[in-house]
Amino acid sequence: MAAQEREAAAQVVRAAGSNTDGTDSSSSGGGGGILILIILLIIVLGIGFVVYTSYIPEEGDPLYDVLGEE
C-alpha cells in the first residue's frame, strides 16, 4: 500500500514538472540570447583593447588630445 502511494506521489511530481507536450519546463528558456550578447561583448572589448594598446598617438591625429603622449 505504501509503495503504491509513493508511486502515485512520484507521478504527480513528474506531471507537475512537465509541459503538456511532455518536455521538461526547466529545459525551455531564453538563455541563448544572453549567451550571444556576452560573447559579443567579450569580442568587442577584446578588439577595443588591441586597438587601444597598439595605437601610437602622434601630433595631428584626431585622438592625440584624448590619448595624449606616452
PDB file of N, CA, C and O in Angstrom:
ATOM      1  N   MET A   1       0.828  -1.196   0.000  1.00  0.00           N
ATOM      2  CA  MET A   1       0.000   0.000   0.000  1.00  0.00           C
ATOM      3  C   MET A   1       0.869   1.255   0.000  1.00  0.00           C
ATOM      4  O   MET A   1       0.597   2.190  -0.753  1.00  0.00           O
ATOM      5  N   ALA A   2       1.908   1.291   0.831  1.00  0.00           N
ATOM      6  CA  ALA A   2       2.774   2.452   0.900  1.00  0.00           C
ATOM      7  C   ALA A   2       3.552   2.622  -0.402  1.00  0.00           C
ATOM      8  O   ALA A   2       3.832   3.749  -0.811  1.00  0.00           O
ATOM      9  N   ALA A   3       3.901   1.523  -1.051  1.00  0.00           N
ATOM     10  CA  ALA A   3       4.634   1.591  -2.317  1.00  0.00           C
ATOM     11  C   ALA A   3       3.760   2.215  -3.396  1.00  0.00           C
ATOM     12  O   ALA A   3       4.248   2.976  -4.232  1.00  0.00           O
ATOM     13  N   GLN A   4       2.454   1.891  -3.379  1.00  0.00           N
ATOM     14  CA  GLN A   4       1.542   2.461  -4.366  1.00  0.00           C
ATOM     15  C   GLN A   4       1.386   3.972  -4.135  1.00  0.00           C
ATOM     16  O   GLN A   4       1.300   4.749  -5.086  1.00  0.00           O
ATOM     17  N   GLU A   5       1.351   4.371  -2.868  1.00  0.00           N
ATOM     18  CA  GLU A   5       1.226   5.796  -2.562  1.00  0.00           C
ATOM     19  C   GLU A   5       2.476   6.558  -3.006  1.00  0.00           C
ATOM     20  O   GLU A   5       2.381   7.666  -3.533  1.00  0.00           O
ATOM     21  N   ARG A   6       3.656   5.951  -2.786  1.00  0.00           N
ATOM     22  CA  ARG A   6       4.899   6.603  -3.228  1.00  0.00           C
ATOM     23  C   ARG A   6       4.940   6.732  -4.746  1.00  0.00           C
ATOM     24  O   ARG A   6       5.368   7.757  -5.276  1.00  0.00           O
ATOM     25  N   GLU A   7       4.494   5.686  -5.443  1.00  0.00           N
ATOM     26  CA  GLU A   7       4.473   5.728  -6.907  1.00  0.00           C
ATOM     27  C   GLU A   7       3.496   6.784  -7.399  1.00  0.00           C
ATOM     28  O   GLU A   7       3.784   7.488  -8.367  1.00  0.00           O
ATOM     29  N   ALA A   8       2.351   6.904  -6.751  1.00  0.00           N
ATOM     30  CA  ALA A   8       1.378   7.923  -7.137  1.00  0.00           C
ATOM     31  C   ALA A   8       1.937   9.320  -6.877  1.00  0.00           C
ATOM     32  O   ALA A   8       1.736  10.222  -7.690  1.00  0.00           O
ATOM     33  N   ALA A   9       2.633   9.510  -5.765  1.00  0.00           N
ATOM     34  CA  ALA A   9       3.234  10.804  -5.464  1.00  0.00           C
ATOM     35  C   ALA A   9       4.335  11.130  -6.463  1.00  0.00           C
ATOM     36  O   ALA A   9       4.488  12.284  -6.864  1.00  0.00           O
ATOM     37  N   ALA A  10       5.104  10.121  -6.867  1.00  0.00           N
ATOM     38  CA  ALA A  10       6.158  10.337  -7.859  1.00  0.00           C
ATOM     39  C   ALA A  10       5.559  10.728  -9.206  1.00  0.00           C
ATOM     40  O   ALA A  10       6.129  11.563  -9.908  1.00  0.00           O
ATOM     41  N   GLN A  11       4.439  10.152  -9.576  1.00  0.00           N
ATOM     42  CA  GLN A  11       3.773  10.507 -10.836  1.00  0.00           C
ATOM     43  C   GLN A  11       3.258  11.937 -10.790  1.00  0.00           C
ATOM     44  O   GLN A  11       3.325  12.651 -11.790  1.00  0.00           O
ATOM     45  N   VAL A  12       2.745  12.360  -9.644  1.00  0.00           N
ATOM     46  CA  VAL A  12       2.261  13.726  -9.501  1.00  0.00           C
ATOM     47  C   VAL A  12       3.428  14.711  -9.641  1.00  0.00           C
ATOM     48  O   VAL A  12       3.296  15.744 -10.298  1.00  0.00           O
ATOM     49  N   VAL A  13       4.561  14.391  -9.024  1.00  0.00           N
ATOM     50  CA  VAL A  13       5.732  15.261  -9.118  1.00  0.00           C
ATOM     51  C   VAL A  13       6.229  15.328 -10.557  1.00  0.00           C
ATOM     52  O   VAL A  13       6.570  16.406 -11.044  1.00  0.00           O
ATOM     53  N   ARG A  14       6.273  14.181 -11.245  1.00  0.00           N
ATOM     54  CA  ARG A  14       6.718  14.173 -12.642  1.00  0.00           C
ATOM     55  C   ARG A  14       5.754  14.962 -13.514  1.00  0.00           C
ATOM     56  O   ARG A  14       6.190  15.675 -14.418  1.00  0.00           O
ATOM     57  N   ALA A  15       4.462  14.853 -13.265  1.00  0.00           N
ATOM     58  CA  ALA A  15       3.464  15.567 -14.058  1.00  0.00           C
ATOM     59  C   ALA A  15       3.548  17.073 -13.812  1.00  0.00           C
ATOM     60  O   ALA A  15       3.321  17.861 -14.731  1.00  0.00           O
ATOM     61  N   ALA A  16       3.866  17.476 -12.599  1.00  0.00           N
ATOM     62  CA  ALA A  16       3.960  18.899 -12.282  1.00  0.00           C
ATOM     63  C   ALA A  16       5.172  19.526 -12.950  1.00  0.00           C
ATOM     64  O   ALA A  16       5.153  20.724 -13.235  1.00  0.00           O
ATOM     65  N   GLY A  17       6.221  18.762 -13.211  1.00  0.00           N
ATOM     66  CA  GLY A  17       7.430  19.300 -13.802  1.00  0.00           C
ATOM     67  C   GLY A  17       7.495  19.216 -15.306  1.00  0.00           C
ATOM     68  O   GLY A  17       8.533  19.529 -15.889  1.00  0.00           O
ATOM     69  N   SER A  18       6.411  18.798 -15.963  1.00  0.00           N
ATOM     70  CA  SER A  18       6.452  18.675 -17.419  1.00  0.00           C
ATOM     71  C   SER A  18       5.317  19.468 -18.045  1.00  0.00           C
ATOM     72  O   SER A  18       4.275  19.687 -17.428  1.00  0.00           O
ATOM     73  N   ASN A  19       5.540  19.892 -19.281  1.00  0.00           N
ATOM     74  CA  ASN A  19       4.518  20.622 -20.032  1.00  0.00           C
ATOM     75  C   ASN A  19       3.535  19.634 -20.640  1.00  0.00           C
ATOM     76  O   ASN A  19       3.655  18.426 -20.437  1.00  0.00           O
ATOM     77  N   THR A  20       2.571  20.143 -21.377  1.00  0.00           N
ATOM     78  CA  THR A  20       1.573  19.272 -21.983  1.00  0.00           C
ATOM     79  C   THR A  20       2.168  18.417 -23.090  1.00  0.00           C
ATOM     80  O   THR A  20       1.643  17.346 -23.393  1.00  0.00           O
ATOM     81  N   ASP A  21       3.263  18.878 -23.699  1.00  0.00           N
ATOM     82  CA  ASP A  21       3.876  18.075 -24.764  1.00  0.00           C
ATOM     83  C   ASP A  21       4.910  17.091 -24.217  1.00  0.00           C
ATOM     84  O   ASP A  21       5.564  16.395 -24.994  1.00  0.00           O
ATOM     85  N   GLY A  22       5.065  17.022 -22.908  1.00  0.00           N
ATOM     86  CA  GLY A  22       5.941  16.046 -22.302  1.00  0.00           C
ATOM     87  C   GLY A  22       7.366  16.519 -22.094  1.00  0.00           C
ATOM     88  O   GLY A  22       8.199  15.751 -21.612  1.00  0.00           O
ATOM     89  N   THR A  23       7.672  17.762 -22.442  1.00  0.00           N
ATOM     90  CA  THR A  23       9.025  18.258 -22.234  1.00  0.00           C
ATOM     91  C   THR A  23       9.143  18.848 -20.845  1.00  0.00           C
ATOM     92  O   THR A  23       8.154  19.265 -20.243  1.00  0.00           O
ATOM     93  N   ASP A  24      10.348  18.878 -20.352  1.00  0.00           N
ATOM     94  CA  ASP A  24      10.616  19.429 -19.026  1.00  0.00           C
ATOM     95  C   ASP A  24      10.518  20.951 -19.088  1.00  0.00           C
ATOM     96  O   ASP A  24      11.081  21.565 -19.995  1.00  0.00           O
ATOM     97  N   SER A  25       9.823  21.560 -18.155  1.00  0.00           N
ATOM     98  CA  SER A  25       9.606  23.005 -18.188  1.00  0.00           C
ATOM     99  C   SER A  25      10.892  23.777 -17.928  1.00  0.00           C
ATOM    100  O   SER A  25      11.002  24.927 -18.353  1.00  0.00           O
ATOM    101  N   SER A  26      11.857  23.191 -17.252  1.00  0.00           N
ATOM    102  CA  SER A  26      13.098  23.899 -16.969  1.00  0.00           C
ATOM    103  C   SER A  26      14.040  23.906 -18.170  1.00  0.00           C
ATOM    104  O   SER A  26      14.978  24.702 -18.199  1.00  0.00           O
ATOM    105  N   SER A  27      13.818  23.042 -19.160  1.00  0.00           N
ATOM    106  CA  SER A  27      14.722  22.986 -20.307  1.00  0.00           C
ATOM    107  C   SER A  27      14.413  24.060 -21.335  1.00  0.00           C
ATOM    108  O   SER A  27      15.287  24.406 -22.129  1.00  0.00           O
ATOM    109  N   SER A  28      13.207  24.596 -21.347  1.00  0.00           N
ATOM    110  CA  SER A  28      12.887  25.635 -22.320  1.00  0.00           C
ATOM    111  C   SER A  28      13.120  26.991 -21.679  1.00  0.00           C
ATOM    112  O   SER A  28      12.658  27.257 -20.570  1.00  0.00           O
ATOM    113  N   GLY A  29      13.848  27.852 -22.398  1.00  0.00           N
ATOM    114  CA  GLY A  29      14.146  29.170 -21.859  1.00  0.00           C
ATOM    115  C   GLY A  29      14.841  30.030 -22.885  1.00  0.00           C
ATOM    116  O   GLY A  29      15.144  29.575 -23.988  1.00  0.00           O
ATOM    117  N   GLY A  30      15.094  31.283 -22.520  1.00  0.00           N
ATOM    118  CA  GLY A  30      15.724  32.217 -23.429  1.00  0.00           C
ATOM    119  C   GLY A  30      17.162  32.501 -23.063  1.00  0.00           C
ATOM    120  O   GLY A  30      17.613  33.632 -23.243  1.00  0.00           O
ATOM    121  N   GLY A  31      17.889  31.552 -22.568  1.00  0.00           N
ATOM    122  CA  GLY A  31      19.267  31.761 -22.161  1.00  0.00           C
ATOM    123  C   GLY A  31      20.229  31.908 -23.321  1.00  0.00           C
ATOM    124  O   GLY A  31      21.341  32.400 -23.131  1.00  0.00           O
ATOM    125  N   GLY A  32      19.836  31.496 -24.520  1.00  0.00           N
ATOM    126  CA  GLY A  32      20.724  31.577 -25.671  1.00  0.00           C
ATOM    127  C   GLY A  32      21.015  32.999 -26.086  1.00  0.00           C
ATOM    128  O   GLY A  32      22.129  33.296 -26.518  1.00  0.00           O
ATOM    129  N   GLY A  33      20.041  33.891 -25.965  1.00  0.00           N
ATOM    130  CA  GLY A  33      20.242  35.281 -26.338  1.00  0.00           C
ATOM    131  C   GLY A  33      21.224  35.986 -25.433  1.00  0.00           C
ATOM    132  O   GLY A  33      22.027  36.800 -25.891  1.00  0.00           O
ATOM    133  N   ILE A  34      21.165  35.684 -24.167  1.00  0.00           N
ATOM    134  CA  ILE A  34      22.093  36.292 -23.205  1.00  0.00           C
ATOM    135  C   ILE A  34      23.504  35.804 -23.474  1.00  0.00           C
ATOM    136  O   ILE A  34      24.455  36.580 -23.386  1.00  0.00           O
ATOM    137  N   LEU A  35      23.650  34.533 -23.801  1.00  0.00           N
ATOM    138  CA  LEU A  35      24.966  33.974 -24.102  1.00  0.00           C
ATOM    139  C   LEU A  35      25.574  34.659 -25.319  1.00  0.00           C
ATOM    140  O   LEU A  35      26.766  34.967 -25.317  1.00  0.00           O
ATOM    141  N   ILE A  36      24.792  34.900 -26.344  1.00  0.00           N
ATOM    142  CA  ILE A  36      25.278  35.583 -27.544  1.00  0.00           C
ATOM    143  C   ILE A  36      25.709  37.003 -27.211  1.00  0.00           C
ATOM    144  O   ILE A  36      26.744  37.462 -27.695  1.00  0.00           O
ATOM    145  N   LEU A  37      24.932  37.706 -26.392  1.00  0.00           N
ATOM    146  CA  LEU A  37      25.305  39.061 -26.005  1.00  0.00           C
ATOM    147  C   LEU A  37      26.610  39.091 -25.212  1.00  0.00           C
ATOM    148  O   LEU A  37      27.432  39.986 -25.409  1.00  0.00           O
ATOM    149  N   ILE A  38      26.802  38.138 -24.335  1.00  0.00           N
ATOM    150  CA  ILE A  38      28.035  38.074 -23.549  1.00  0.00           C
ATOM    151  C   ILE A  38      29.229  37.806 -24.459  1.00  0.00           C
ATOM    152  O   ILE A  38      30.284  38.418 -24.297  1.00  0.00           O
ATOM    153  N   ILE A  39      29.064  36.894 -25.412  1.00  0.00           N
ATOM    154  CA  ILE A  39      30.152  36.592 -26.346  1.00  0.00           C
ATOM    155  C   ILE A  39      30.484  37.817 -27.188  1.00  0.00           C
ATOM    156  O   ILE A  39      31.659  38.128 -27.382  1.00  0.00           O
ATOM    157  N   LEU A  40      29.467  38.520 -27.693  1.00  0.00           N
ATOM    158  CA  LEU A  40      29.702  39.728 -28.484  1.00  0.00           C
ATOM    159  C   LEU A  40      30.390  40.811 -27.653  1.00  0.00           C
ATOM    160  O   LEU A  40      31.273  41.505 -28.156  1.00  0.00           O
ATOM    161  N   LEU A  41      30.003  40.958 -26.407  1.00  0.00           N
ATOM    162  CA  LEU A  41      30.635  41.943 -25.531  1.00  0.00           C
ATOM    163  C   LEU A  41      32.114  41.630 -25.328  1.00  0.00           C
ATOM    164  O   LEU A  41      32.953  42.530 -25.369  1.00  0.00           O
ATOM    165  N   ILE A  42      32.432  40.366 -25.110  1.00  0.00           N
ATOM    166  CA  ILE A  42      33.830  39.967 -24.932  1.00  0.00           C
ATOM    167  C   ILE A  42      34.625  40.238 -26.204  1.00  0.00           C
ATOM    168  O   ILE A  42      35.763  40.702 -26.131  1.00  0.00           O
ATOM    169  N   ILE A  43      34.044  39.957 -27.367  1.00  0.00           N
ATOM    170  CA  ILE A  43      34.736  40.201 -28.635  1.00  0.00           C
ATOM    171  C   ILE A  43      34.983  41.692 -28.826  1.00  0.00           C
ATOM    172  O   ILE A  43      36.087  42.093 -29.195  1.00  0.00           O
ATOM    173  N   VAL A  44      33.971  42.517 -28.580  1.00  0.00           N
ATOM    174  CA  VAL A  44      34.120  43.965 -28.751  1.00  0.00           C
ATOM    175  C   VAL A  44      35.161  44.518 -27.786  1.00  0.00           C
ATOM    176  O   VAL A  44      35.984  45.346 -28.177  1.00  0.00           O
ATOM    177  N   LEU A  45      35.138  44.079 -26.541  1.00  0.00           N
ATOM    178  CA  LEU A  45      36.136  44.537 -25.571  1.00  0.00           C
ATOM    179  C   LEU A  45      37.539  44.085 -25.966  1.00  0.00           C
ATOM    180  O   LEU A  45      38.501  44.837 -25.806  1.00  0.00           O
ATOM    181  N   GLY A  46      37.658  42.878 -26.475  1.00  0.00           N
ATOM    182  CA  GLY A  46      38.961  42.382 -26.912  1.00  0.00           C
ATOM    183  C   GLY A  46      39.509  43.178 -28.084  1.00  0.00           C
ATOM    184  O   GLY A  46      40.690  43.527 -28.097  1.00  0.00           O
ATOM    185  N   ILE A  47      38.667  43.469 -29.070  1.00  0.00           N
ATOM    186  CA  ILE A  47      39.098  44.272 -30.213  1.00  0.00           C
ATOM    187  C   ILE A  47      39.463  45.679 -29.761  1.00  0.00           C
ATOM    188  O   ILE A  47      40.469  46.229 -30.207  1.00  0.00           O
ATOM    189  N   GLY A  48      38.667  46.259 -28.894  1.00  0.00           N
ATOM    190  CA  GLY A  48      38.963  47.595 -28.382  1.00  0.00           C
ATOM    191  C   GLY A  48      40.274  47.637 -27.628  1.00  0.00           C
ATOM    192  O   GLY A  48      41.028  48.600 -27.762  1.00  0.00           O
ATOM    193  N   PHE A  49      40.561  46.622 -26.844  1.00  0.00           N
ATOM    194  CA  PHE A  49      41.818  46.561 -26.099  1.00  0.00           C
ATOM    195  C   PHE A  49      43.012  46.486 -27.045  1.00  0.00           C
ATOM    196  O   PHE A  49      44.010  47.178 -26.847  1.00  0.00           O
ATOM    197  N   VAL A  50      42.907  45.650 -28.066  1.00  0.00           N
ATOM    198  CA  VAL A  50      44.006  45.506 -29.026  1.00  0.00           C
ATOM    199  C   VAL A  50      44.232  46.813 -29.772  1.00  0.00           C
ATOM    200  O   VAL A  50      45.375  47.238 -29.943  1.00  0.00           O
ATOM    201  N   VAL A  51      43.159  47.452 -30.218  1.00  0.00           N
ATOM    202  CA  VAL A  51      43.299  48.710 -30.951  1.00  0.00           C
ATOM    203  C   VAL A  51      43.874  49.785 -30.032  1.00  0.00           C
ATOM    204  O   VAL A  51      44.752  50.542 -30.447  1.00  0.00           O
ATOM    205  N   TYR A  52      43.399  49.861 -28.807  1.00  0.00           N
ATOM    206  CA  TYR A  52      43.878  50.891 -27.875  1.00  0.00           C
ATOM    207  C   TYR A  52      45.350  50.713 -27.540  1.00  0.00           C
ATOM    208  O   TYR A  52      46.098  51.688 -27.470  1.00  0.00           O
ATOM    209  N   THR A  53      45.770  49.457 -27.330  1.00  0.00           N
ATOM    210  CA  THR A  53      47.155  49.232 -26.943  1.00  0.00           C
ATOM    211  C   THR A  53      48.119  49.294 -28.125  1.00  0.00           C
ATOM    212  O   THR A  53      49.315  49.507 -27.923  1.00  0.00           O
ATOM    213  N   SER A  54      47.633  49.116 -29.349  1.00  0.00           N
ATOM    214  CA  SER A  54      48.532  49.146 -30.497  1.00  0.00           C
ATOM    215  C   SER A  54      48.543  50.502 -31.192  1.00  0.00           C
ATOM    216  O   SER A  54      49.378  50.729 -32.068  1.00  0.00           O
ATOM    217  N   TYR A  55      47.651  51.398 -30.830  1.00  0.00           N
ATOM    218  CA  TYR A  55      47.589  52.721 -31.453  1.00  0.00           C
ATOM    219  C   TYR A  55      48.670  53.617 -30.857  1.00  0.00           C
ATOM    220  O   TYR A  55      48.753  53.770 -29.639  1.00  0.00           O
ATOM    221  N   ILE A  56      49.488  54.204 -31.709  1.00  0.00           N
ATOM    222  CA  ILE A  56      50.547  55.108 -31.255  1.00  0.00           C
ATOM    223  C   ILE A  56      50.123  56.526 -31.616  1.00  0.00           C
ATOM    224  O   ILE A  56      50.088  56.876 -32.796  1.00  0.00           O
ATOM    225  N   PRO A  57      49.803  57.346 -30.623  1.00  0.00           N
ATOM    226  CA  PRO A  57      49.335  58.696 -30.931  1.00  0.00           C
ATOM    227  C   PRO A  57      50.475  59.593 -31.434  1.00  0.00           C
ATOM    228  O   PRO A  57      51.590  59.561 -30.914  1.00  0.00           O
ATOM    229  N   GLU A  58      50.167  60.382 -32.446  1.00  0.00           N
ATOM    230  CA  GLU A  58      51.106  61.357 -32.985  1.00  0.00           C
ATOM    231  C   GLU A  58      50.394  62.694 -33.069  1.00  0.00           C
ATOM    232  O   GLU A  58      49.171  62.747 -33.197  1.00  0.00           O
ATOM    233  N   GLU A  59      51.144  63.751 -32.999  1.00  0.00           N
ATOM    234  CA  GLU A  59      50.530  65.073 -33.101  1.00  0.00           C
ATOM    235  C   GLU A  59      49.833  65.196 -34.443  1.00  0.00           C
ATOM    236  O   GLU A  59      50.363  64.790 -35.478  1.00  0.00           O
ATOM    237  N   GLY A  60      48.646  65.761 -34.407  1.00  0.00           N
ATOM    238  CA  GLY A  60      47.838  65.898 -35.615  1.00  0.00           C
ATOM    239  C   GLY A  60      46.779  64.817 -35.741  1.00  0.00           C
ATOM    240  O   GLY A  60      45.822  64.984 -36.498  1.00  0.00           O
ATOM    241  N   ASP A  61      46.925  63.716 -35.021  1.00  0.00           N
ATOM    242  CA  ASP A  61      45.903  62.671 -35.043  1.00  0.00           C
ATOM    243  C   ASP A  61      44.676  63.145 -34.278  1.00  0.00           C
ATOM    244  O   ASP A  61      44.803  63.879 -33.299  1.00  0.00           O
ATOM    245  N   PRO A  62      43.481  62.731 -34.717  1.00  0.00           N
ATOM    246  CA  PRO A  62      42.259  63.169 -34.025  1.00  0.00           C
ATOM    247  C   PRO A  62      42.197  62.722 -32.563  1.00  0.00           C
ATOM    248  O   PRO A  62      41.589  63.407 -31.740  1.00  0.00           O
ATOM    249  N   LEU A  63      42.799  61.612 -32.233  1.00  0.00           N
ATOM    250  CA  LEU A  63      42.736  61.095 -30.860  1.00  0.00           C
ATOM    251  C   LEU A  63      43.932  61.519 -30.014  1.00  0.00           C
ATOM    252  O   LEU A  63      44.055  61.081 -28.870  1.00  0.00           O
ATOM    253  N   TYR A  64      44.811  62.356 -30.546  1.00  0.00           N
ATOM    254  CA  TYR A  64      46.015  62.736 -29.798  1.00  0.00           C
ATOM    255  C   TYR A  64      45.661  63.469 -28.502  1.00  0.00           C
ATOM    256  O   TYR A  64      46.296  63.249 -27.470  1.00  0.00           O
ATOM    257  N   ASP A  65      44.656  64.333 -28.554  1.00  0.00           N
ATOM    258  CA  ASP A  65      44.249  65.060 -27.344  1.00  0.00           C
ATOM    259  C   ASP A  65      43.654  64.127 -26.303  1.00  0.00           C
ATOM    260  O   ASP A  65      43.807  64.357 -25.104  1.00  0.00           O
ATOM    261  N   VAL A  66      42.979  63.080 -26.750  1.00  0.00           N
ATOM    262  CA  VAL A  66      42.328  62.157 -25.820  1.00  0.00           C
ATOM    263  C   VAL A  66      43.348  61.214 -25.188  1.00  0.00           C
ATOM    264  O   VAL A  66      43.366  61.030 -23.970  1.00  0.00           O
ATOM    265  N   LEU A  67      44.201  60.616 -26.029  1.00  0.00           N
ATOM    266  CA  LEU A  67      45.130  59.624 -25.531  1.00  0.00           C
ATOM    267  C   LEU A  67      46.424  60.247 -25.005  1.00  0.00           C
ATOM    268  O   LEU A  67      47.067  59.691 -24.114  1.00  0.00           O
ATOM    269  N   GLY A  68      46.794  61.371 -25.545  1.00  0.00           N
ATOM    270  CA  GLY A  68      47.984  62.085 -25.054  1.00  0.00           C
ATOM    271  C   GLY A  68      49.273  61.396 -25.430  1.00  0.00           C
ATOM    272  O   GLY A  68      49.298  60.428 -26.191  1.00  0.00           O
ATOM    273  N   GLU A  69      50.347  61.932 -24.867  1.00  0.00           N
ATOM    274  CA  GLU A  69      51.669  61.364 -25.132  1.00  0.00           C
ATOM    275  C   GLU A  69      51.921  60.163 -24.231  1.00  0.00           C
ATOM    276  O   GLU A  69      51.343  60.047 -23.151  1.00  0.00           O
ATOM    277  N   GLU A  70      52.764  59.303 -24.677  1.00  0.00           N
ATOM    278  CA  GLU A  70      53.113  58.131 -23.849  1.00  0.00           C
ATOM    279  C   GLU A  70      54.355  58.388 -23.063  1.00  0.00           C
ATOM    280  O   GLU A  70      54.801  57.521 -22.311  1.00  0.00           O
TER     281      GLU A  70
END
